Amino acid sequence: MTTDPIQLLIDAGAIPSSPFGSSSRYSGVRLAVHQRRPEDPAVAYVSRRFIPPRGALAIAAQPLIASGERPDSLAARYLGDPLLYWRIADANAVVDPNELTDTLGRRVDIPLPPGMPGA
């Protein structure tokens, strides 16, 4: 049993065990600790997050990119939360979300919002 007061608060649910909110792309991704040598300080890091293969997400819409569009504005309009822009990036297999809106007239895949059947 640990006597670390922070760990006790985490175990009791008083402090969230993840630093990421439910709309974060890292929500649910395991945290790990790296320590090179026992005398070195431990460094926490986020484990690898795998992007679903293109076509694995159900697509709700395919709008054309207009002038002034941004990834967050697309997410706000189609998913109801501007912080979910990363879901659109995942659906289009892009690493940099700004690639989504760099080309006017590009058709962008919008996945179903989280929690919807088939999402």
Backbone torsions as a table, in degrees:
resi	resn	phi	psi	omega
1	MET	NA	136.9	-179.1
2	THR	-83.2	150.0	174.2
3	THR	-113.5	5.6	178.0
4	ASP	-66.2	118.9	-175.8
5	PRO	-62.7	-34.9	179.2
6	ILE	-66.9	-45.9	179.6
7	GLN	-62.6	-38.1	177.8
8	LEU	-62.1	-39.8	177.8
9	LEU	-67.6	-39.1	177.0
10	ILE	-62.8	-48.3	-179.6
11	ASP	-60.8	-32.1	179.9
12	ALA	-81.0	-9.0	-179.9
13	GLY	86.2	6.8	179.9
14	ALA	-77.4	-26.2	176.7
15	ILE	-123.0	132.0	179.9
16	PRO	-60.6	142.8	179.9
17	SER	-79.3	-13.5	177.8
18	SER	-122.7	136.8	178.5
19	PRO	-78.8	0.9	-174.5
20	PHE	-107.2	137.2	177.8
21	GLY	-72.5	170.4	-176.2
22	SER	-66.4	-21.0	178.9
23	SER	-93.7	1.2	-179.8
24	SER	-76.1	145.7	175.8
25	ARG	-64.1	-16.8	-179.3
26	TYR	-100.4	4.3	177.2
27	SER	-61.4	127.0	179.6
28	GLY	86.5	-8.1	177.8
29	VAL	-80.5	134.9	-175.7
30	ARG	-66.8	138.5	171.7
31	LEU	-92.0	144.3	179.6
32	ALA	-131.2	169.3	-179.4
33	VAL	-128.2	135.0	176.0
34	HIS	-115.5	132.4	176.5
35	GLN	-140.8	109.9	-174.7
36	ARG	-62.8	-49.6	178.2
37	ARG	-132.9	155.7	-178.1
38	PRO	-56.6	-30.8	-179.2
39	GLU	-82.8	-10.9	178.5
40	ASP	-81.0	151.9	176.1
41	PRO	-69.6	146.2	177.1
42	ALA	-75.8	139.6	179.6
43	VAL	-119.2	120.9	178.7
44	ALA	-83.0	145.9	176.6
45	TYR	-148.9	162.7	179.3
46	VAL	-89.1	130.0	178.5
47	SER	-64.4	167.2	-179.7
48	ARG	-62.0	136.0	176.1
49	ARG	-109.0	124.4	-179.0
50	PHE	-93.8	132.3	178.0
51	ILE	-83.8	135.0	179.0
52	PRO	-61.1	147.2	178.5
53	PRO	-61.9	147.1	179.2
54	ARG	-56.6	132.7	-178.6
55	GLY	94.9	-9.3	-179.1
56	ALA	-79.6	-19.9	-179.8
57	LEU	-96.6	138.6	177.0
58	ALA	-70.4	132.3	-176.0
59	ILE	-98.3	129.3	-178.8
60	ALA	-95.5	-32.4	-176.7
61	ALA	-155.5	161.9	176.6
62	GLN	-139.0	70.2	-178.4
63	PRO	-71.9	158.1	173.2
64	LEU	-88.6	140.5	-179.8
65	ILE	-76.0	125.8	178.6
66	ALA	-105.4	168.0	178.9
67	SER	-59.3	135.3	177.2
68	GLY	87.8	-3.6	178.9
69	GLU	-67.7	147.4	174.9
70	ARG	-134.3	155.6	178.2
71	PRO	-56.1	-39.7	-179.1
72	ASP	-69.8	-33.9	178.6
73	SER	-70.3	-34.9	174.5
74	LEU	-62.9	-45.6	-179.4
75	ALA	-63.4	-40.5	178.7
76	ALA	-63.0	-44.7	-177.1
77	ARG	-69.1	-45.5	-171.6
78	TYR	-97.3	-27.1	-177.4
79	LEU	-112.0	-7.8	177.2
80	GLY	81.6	6.0	-178.7
81	ASP	-153.2	116.5	-178.0
82	PRO	-62.9	-22.2	-179.6
83	LEU	-75.9	-7.2	178.8
84	LEU	-90.8	16.0	178.4
85	TYR	-54.2	-31.0	-178.2
86	TRP	-64.4	-27.6	176.9
87	ARG	-66.9	-35.8	177.0
88	ILE	-69.4	-41.1	176.9
89	ALA	-60.4	-43.4	178.0
90	ASP	-61.0	-43.6	-178.3
91	ALA	-64.3	-25.3	-178.8
92	ASN	-104.7	6.4	177.9
93	ALA	53.7	45.2	174.6
94	VAL	-113.9	143.3	179.4
95	VAL	-83.8	-43.4	179.4
96	ASP	-95.5	111.0	-177.7
97	PRO	-56.6	-25.8	179.2
98	ASN	-65.7	-20.3	175.7
99	GLU	-61.5	-26.9	-178.4
100	LEU	-60.2	-36.8	-172.2
101	THR	-114.6	9.1	-179.4
102	ASP	-69.5	-29.2	-174.7
103	THR	-112.1	114.1	176.7
104	LEU	-62.8	139.7	178.7
105	GLY	84.7	-4.8	177.7
106	ARG	-68.4	141.8	175.3
107	ARG	-92.2	128.5	-175.7
108	VAL	-116.4	133.9	176.2
109	ASP	-78.6	127.5	176.1
110	ILE	-109.0	118.2	179.4
111	PRO	-74.3	163.1	173.9
112	LEU	-59.8	144.8	177.5
113	PRO	-61.3	149.9	178.2
114	PRO	-59.8	142.0	-179.9
115	GLY	91.6	-13.0	177.6
116	MET	-79.1	143.7	175.5
117	PRO	-57.1	130.3	-179.0
118	GLY	93.5	-8.2	-177.0
119	ALA	-75.2	NA	NA
